[in-house]
Amino acid sequence: MDDYSDDELYAPLKYSYVIAEVENKYGVWDFKDKKAILPFEYDKIISYQKYLLLEKNGLVTFYPNVGTEPKYKNLESYIGAFTRFETPDGRKGWIDRKGKEYFDQ
């Protein structure tokens, strides 16, 4: 999430993205470009129009904003530019739409 503009961070996902299942694992396929956008390794993928919730091994992340590797125990829906998170070890905080973490004191 290094060089995304604010317009890209708030834009809907591409219309050509499709969540698909292969051998009980989920991924994202771009039917226009005929290629996998996300590998078929996730236990669950939920679309929220502007981002996807990816779940693997009981952990979650938001794509594209937070990344592709699930590392949070819990992520709440975005409130403006931020989402609330909890790590597996119980630490809590906020993440902005560029993936920067702000831990509670």
N, C-alpha and C positions, 0 to 999 in steps of 0.2 A: 504494500500500500504506500509506496513512496511518492510517486509523482502524479497522483490523481487530482484533477481540478474539482472544485466544489460542485460544478455542474455534473461531473461524472459520478460523484459520491451520492448525489440525490436523484440521478436518472434511473428510470426503470431498467431492469435487466433486458438484454436483447430479446426481441420477439422470437428469434430462432432457437433459443435455448429450451431444451426439453429435459425434464427429470426422467430418467429411465432406470430400469432394474435389470441386472444381469447376474444370474446365479445368486439370488438373494442379497445382492449388494447394489447400492444406488450410486449413480453418477449423473453428470450433466453432459448431454450431447448437443452440439450445434448442428441442426439439420441443414442449415444453409451452407456452412463451411465444411460439413461432413467430417467433423472431428470431435473428439472428447474434450470438453472444457474442464471437467473434473473427473478423475478416475473413478471407476466403479468399485469403491472400497468403503462406502459409508453405510451405516445401519439405517439411517433415515435422512431425508432431505425435505425441508418444507420451504415453499416459496412465499416471500412477503413482498413481491413485485419489485422492490428495489434492492433486495438482498435475499440470500438463502440461509437458512439454519441448517448446518451440517452436523450430524451426530455420528460418533464412532466410539465404541468401547465405553459408553456411558458419559462421554464428554462432548461438548458442543462448541461451535464457533459460528460466526456470521461471515459469509462470503459475499462480496469481495472485501468488505470493509476491514474485518479483523484478520482474515486469512483462511487458509485451507486446512490447517491442522487443528482439530478440536483439542482444546486444553482447559476449558472451563466446565465446572460442575453445573453452573447455571448462567444463563444470559437472559435478561428481560428484553422486551421490545424497546426500540429506540424511543426516547423522549427528546425531540428536537435532534440535536447532534450527538447525544450520548446514550449509552446503554449501561445498565447496571450488571455487574458480574460477580461470581463467586468462584474461587479456585478450588481444586480438590482438597487442599489443606485448610479451607475455611476462610481464607483472606477475601475481603470484599472491596469493591471500588467501582469506578466508572471507566468506560472506554469511549474515546471519541470515534468519529466515523473514519478516521485515518489509522485507527488501531492503537493509539497511544493510551496506555493504562495510567489511571490515577487511583492509587490505593487509599482507602480510608485510613485515618490516623489511629 
